[in-house]
């Protein structure tokens, strides 16, 4: 692949990321100079960062092709960039936004990392699951109709041996009708209160008297129950760590906000439509 073709292949890619892996070669470092363009050094670190931002189709290229392509792109950036002595307003503002975002990400990473201790994980688990008990889950089906008379008629037919799923498909007005009225597994509190209470009062395999909710009249069949154990700390570690990190970052923001001198305008002060006016930033 020629240098010109490599440049064309990578022309649309802009580098800005954090390194995610390390080189195995002990003789190279992030500040190892891989090229110099009119006195401007391009380092291995620049190449590593650029690679992390490449689309997958480029990252799958052979290593030598990828190396040369990335370096070609950075050399071209240096050649073109050194010509521009003063950045236009839009570019300066973009750099300011990017720098603030990178600095913010570094602080969030630091705060999140410091918060993720074994003690914090255990405390979060105890708070959420410490007093939890095994939970009964229900598998039920229902037939939903408009009036109590219709529901009573259904109960009579079912008592006479009619097939529940068949009646649900034929008569139910609810979205579960086509599937025989099956609602799948759910825990207490997942359904509206009258329905919830009726299900909990049933024995497996039995059918309820008509139950009224805001949706209409239900005839309910309890198909099966099961016990869901309290999850172990390992099973919920991911969600607990996410919660710990979010809480730590929110606390840090609250702390910084409380100690900051912040003034700001609102949409009442500036018409939000101006956010689409690129001419203000030289666009």
VEXDREN-2710 file (C-alpha; in Angstrom, 1 decimal):
% VEXDREN-2710
k/r/px/py/pz
1/UNK/0.0/0.0/0.0
2/UNK/1.5/3.4/-1.0
3/UNK/1.8/6.3/1.4
4/UNK/-0.8/8.2/-0.6
5/UNK/-3.3/5.4/-0.3
6/UNK/-2.7/5.0/3.4
7/UNK/-3.2/8.7/3.9
8/UNK/-6.5/8.5/2.0
9/UNK/-7.6/5.5/4.1
10/UNK/-7.1/7.3/7.4
11/UNK/-7.9/10.9/6.3
12/UNK/-11.3/10.9/8.2
13/UNK/-9.9/9.7/11.5
14/UNK/-9.2/12.1/14.3
15/UNK/-7.1/11.0/17.4
16/UNK/-8.3/11.8/20.9
17/UNK/-8.4/9.0/23.6
18/UNK/-6.8/7.4/26.6
19/UNK/-4.3/4.5/26.2
20/UNK/-5.8/1.1/27.0
21/UNK/-2.8/-1.2/26.7
22/UNK/0.9/-1.3/27.1
23/UNK/3.7/-2.3/24.7
24/UNK/5.6/-5.4/25.7
25/UNK/8.9/-4.1/24.4
26/UNK/10.8/-2.6/27.4
27/UNK/12.9/-0.4/25.1
28/UNK/10.0/1.8/23.9
29/UNK/7.9/4.2/26.0
30/UNK/5.1/6.6/25.3
31/UNK/7.6/9.4/24.7
32/UNK/9.7/7.4/22.2
33/UNK/10.0/9.6/19.1
34/UNK/8.8/7.8/15.9
35/UNK/9.0/10.8/13.6
36/UNK/10.0/14.5/13.5
37/UNK/8.4/17.0/11.2
38/UNK/10.1/20.3/10.9
39/UNK/11.2/20.1/14.6
40/UNK/7.9/18.7/15.9
41/UNK/8.2/15.3/17.5
42/UNK/5.6/12.6/17.0
43/UNK/5.8/10.0/19.7
44/UNK/4.7/6.4/20.2
45/UNK/2.1/7.7/22.6
46/UNK/0.5/9.8/19.9
47/UNK/0.2/6.6/17.8
48/UNK/-1.2/4.5/20.6
49/UNK/-3.9/7.1/21.2
50/UNK/-4.8/7.4/17.6
51/UNK/-5.2/3.7/17.2
52/UNK/-7.7/3.5/20.1
53/UNK/-10.0/5.8/18.1
54/UNK/-9.9/4.0/14.8
55/UNK/-13.0/2.2/13.6
56/UNK/-12.9/-1.6/13.9
57/UNK/-12.4/-2.1/10.1
58/UNK/-9.1/-0.2/10.3
59/UNK/-7.9/-1.8/13.5
60/UNK/-8.2/-5.2/11.9
61/UNK/-5.5/-4.3/9.3
62/UNK/-2.1/-6.1/9.4
63/UNK/0.2/-4.6/12.1
64/UNK/2.7/-3.1/9.6
65/UNK/0.0/-1.5/7.5
66/UNK/-1.7/-0.1/10.5
67/UNK/1.6/1.2/11.9
68/UNK/2.5/3.0/8.7
69/UNK/-1.0/4.3/8.2
70/UNK/-1.2/5.8/11.7
71/UNK/2.2/7.4/11.4
72/UNK/1.4/8.7/7.9
73/UNK/-1.8/10.3/9.3
74/UNK/0.1/12.0/12.2
75/UNK/2.8/13.2/9.9
76/UNK/0.2/14.8/7.7
77/UNK/-1.4/16.4/10.7
78/UNK/1.9/17.9/11.7
79/UNK/2.6/19.2/8.2
80/UNK/-0.8/20.8/7.8
81/UNK/-1.0/21.9/11.4
82/UNK/2.4/23.7/11.5
83/UNK/1.2/25.9/8.7
84/UNK/-1.6/27.3/10.8
85/UNK/-0.2/29.9/13.2
86/UNK/-3.5/31.0/14.9
87/UNK/-6.5/28.7/15.4
88/UNK/-9.9/30.1/14.4
89/UNK/-12.4/30.7/17.2
90/UNK/-14.4/27.5/16.5
91/UNK/-11.2/25.4/16.8
92/UNK/-10.1/27.1/20.0
93/UNK/-13.5/26.6/21.6
94/UNK/-13.5/22.9/20.5
95/UNK/-10.1/22.4/22.2
96/UNK/-11.3/24.1/25.3
97/UNK/-14.4/21.8/25.4
98/UNK/-12.2/18.7/24.8
99/UNK/-9.7/19.7/27.5
100/UNK/-12.4/20.3/30.1
101/UNK/-14.0/17.0/29.2
102/UNK/-10.7/15.1/29.5
103/UNK/-9.9/16.7/32.8
104/UNK/-13.4/15.9/34.1
105/UNK/-13.1/12.3/33.0
106/UNK/-9.8/12.0/34.8
107/UNK/-11.3/13.3/38.0
108/UNK/-14.3/11.0/37.7
109/UNK/-12.0/8.1/37.1
110/UNK/-10.0/8.9/40.2
111/UNK/-13.1/9.4/42.4
112/UNK/-14.7/6.2/41.1
113/UNK/-11.5/4.1/41.5
114/UNK/-11.0/5.4/45.1
115/UNK/-14.6/4.6/46.0
116/UNK/-14.5/0.9/44.8
117/UNK/-13.3/-0.8/47.9
118/UNK/-14.3/-4.2/49.4
119/UNK/-15.7/-2.4/52.4
120/UNK/-17.9/-0.1/50.2
121/UNK/-19.1/-3.1/48.2
122/UNK/-20.0/-5.0/51.3
123/UNK/-21.8/-2.0/52.8
124/UNK/-23.8/-1.4/49.6
125/UNK/-24.8/-5.1/49.5
126/UNK/-25.9/-5.0/53.2
127/UNK/-28.0/-1.9/52.6
128/UNK/-29.8/-3.3/49.6
129/UNK/-30.0/-7.0/50.4
130/UNK/-29.1/-7.3/54.1
131/UNK/-32.7/-7.6/55.3
132/UNK/-34.0/-9.3/52.1
133/UNK/-35.7/-12.6/52.2
134/UNK/-36.3/-15.3/49.6
135/UNK/-39.1/-14.0/47.4
136/UNK/-42.1/-16.0/45.9
137/UNK/-42.6/-15.5/42.2
138/UNK/-45.8/-16.3/40.4
139/UNK/-46.6/-17.6/36.9
140/UNK/-50.2/-16.8/36.0
141/UNK/-52.6/-16.5/33.1
142/UNK/-55.7/-14.3/32.8
143/UNK/-58.6/-13.6/30.7
144/UNK/-59.6/-9.9/30.5
145/UNK/-63.2/-8.9/29.6
146/UNK/-65.2/-5.8/29.9
147/UNK/-68.1/-6.7/32.3
148/UNK/-68.5/-8.8/35.4
149/UNK/-71.2/-10.8/33.7
150/UNK/-68.8/-11.9/31.0
151/UNK/-66.2/-12.8/33.7
152/UNK/-68.8/-14.9/35.6
153/UNK/-69.8/-16.7/32.5
154/UNK/-66.1/-17.6/31.9
155/UNK/-65.8/-18.9/35.4
156/UNK/-68.8/-21.1/34.8
157/UNK/-67.4/-22.5/31.6
158/UNK/-64.0/-23.1/33.2
159/UNK/-65.7/-24.9/36.1
160/UNK/-67.3/-27.1/33.5
161/UNK/-64.0/-28.1/32.1
162/UNK/-63.4/-25.5/29.3
163/UNK/-59.8/-25.0/28.3
164/UNK/-58.4/-21.8/29.9
165/UNK/-55.9/-21.0/27.1
166/UNK/-58.5/-21.5/24.4
167/UNK/-61.0/-19.2/26.1
168/UNK/-58.3/-16.6/26.5
169/UNK/-57.4/-16.7/22.8
170/UNK/-61.1/-16.5/21.9
171/UNK/-62.4/-14.0/24.4
172/UNK/-59.7/-12.0/26.2
173/UNK/-59.4/-8.3/25.3
174/UNK/-55.9/-8.1/26.8
175/UNK/-52.6/-8.2/24.9
176/UNK/-51.8/-11.6/26.4
177/UNK/-54.9/-13.1/24.8
178/UNK/-53.2/-14.5/21.7
179/UNK/-50.7/-16.3/23.9
180/UNK/-53.4/-18.0/25.9
181/UNK/-53.5/-15.3/28.6
182/UNK/-50.0/-16.2/29.8
183/UNK/-48.3/-13.4/31.8
184/UNK/-45.0/-15.2/32.7
185/UNK/-43.2/-14.9/36.0
186/UNK/-43.6/-11.9/38.3
187/UNK/-43.2/-11.0/41.9
188/UNK/-45.6/-9.4/44.4
189/UNK/-46.1/-5.7/43.6
190/UNK/-45.6/-6.1/39.9
191/UNK/-49.3/-6.1/39.1
192/UNK/-52.0/-3.6/40.2
193/UNK/-53.1/-4.2/43.8
194/UNK/-56.5/-6.1/43.2
195/UNK/-54.8/-8.4/40.7
196/UNK/-51.7/-8.9/42.9
197/UNK/-53.8/-9.8/45.9
198/UNK/-55.9/-12.3/44.0
199/UNK/-52.9/-14.1/42.6
200/UNK/-51.3/-14.4/46.0
201/UNK/-54.5/-15.9/47.4
202/UNK/-54.7/-18.7/44.8
203/UNK/-53.4/-22.2/45.1
204/UNK/-51.4/-23.6/42.2
205/UNK/-53.8/-24.7/39.4
206/UNK/-56.8/-22.9/40.7
207/UNK/-58.9/-20.2/39.1
208/UNK/-60.1/-16.9/40.7
209/UNK/-63.5/-15.4/41.0
210/UNK/-63.8/-12.3/38.8
211/UNK/-61.4/-9.5/39.8
212/UNK/-62.0/-5.9/38.8
213/UNK/-59.2/-3.5/38.0
214/UNK/-59.0/-0.3/36.1
215/UNK/-58.4/-2.4/33.0
216/UNK/-61.7/-4.4/33.3
217/UNK/-62.6/-7.8/34.8
218/UNK/-60.1/-10.6/35.1
219/UNK/-60.4/-14.3/35.5
220/UNK/-57.0/-15.5/36.8
221/UNK/-55.3/-18.9/36.8
222/UNK/-52.2/-19.5/38.9
223/UNK/-50.0/-21.9/36.9
224/UNK/-47.0/-22.2/39.2
225/UNK/-44.9/-20.6/41.9
226/UNK/-41.3/-20.6/42.7
227/UNK/-38.9/-19.2/45.3
228/UNK/-36.3/-16.7/44.2
229/UNK/-33.3/-16.7/46.6
230/UNK/-31.6/-13.5/47.7
231/UNK/-28.7/-13.0/45.3
232/UNK/-25.1/-13.4/46.5
233/UNK/-22.7/-10.4/46.5
234/UNK/-20.9/-11.9/43.5
235/UNK/-24.2/-12.0/41.5
236/UNK/-24.9/-8.3/42.0
237/UNK/-21.4/-7.0/42.2
238/UNK/-21.6/-5.2/38.9
239/UNK/-24.8/-3.2/39.7
240/UNK/-23.5/-2.4/43.2
241/UNK/-20.2/-1.1/41.9
242/UNK/-22.0/1.0/39.3
243/UNK/-24.1/2.5/42.1
244/UNK/-21.1/3.1/44.3
245/UNK/-19.3/4.9/41.5
246/UNK/-22.3/7.1/40.6
247/UNK/-22.8/8.0/44.2
248/UNK/-19.2/8.9/44.7
249/UNK/-19.1/11.1/41.6
250/UNK/-22.4/12.8/42.6
251/UNK/-21.0/13.5/46.0
252/UNK/-17.8/14.9/44.5
253/UNK/-19.8/17.2/42.2
254/UNK/-21.9/18.3/45.2
255/UNK/-18.8/19.1/47.1
256/UNK/-17.2/21.1/44.3
257/UNK/-20.5/22.9/43.5
258/UNK/-20.9/24.0/47.2
259/UNK/-17.4/25.5/47.2
260/UNK/-17.6/27.1/43.7
261/UNK/-18.5/30.6/42.6
262/UNK/-20.9/29.9/39.7
263/UNK/-22.9/32.4/37.8
264/UNK/-25.0/31.3/34.8
265/UNK/-27.5/32.5/32.3
266/UNK/-30.8/30.8/31.5
267/UNK/-33.0/30.2/28.5
268/UNK/-34.9/33.3/29.6
269/UNK/-31.7/35.4/29.2
270/UNK/-30.6/34.0/25.8
271/UNK/-32.9/32.5/23.2
272/UNK/-32.0/28.8/22.8
273/UNK/-32.4/29.2/19.0
274/UNK/-28.9/30.8/18.9
275/UNK/-27.4/27.4/19.6
276/UNK/-27.9/26.6/16.0
277/UNK/-26.2/29.8/14.8
278/UNK/-22.8/28.5/13.6
279/UNK/-21.9/32.0/12.3
280/UNK/-21.3/33.1/15.9
281/UNK/-18.3/30.8/16.1
282/UNK/-17.1/31.4/12.6
283/UNK/-18.7/28.2/11.2
END
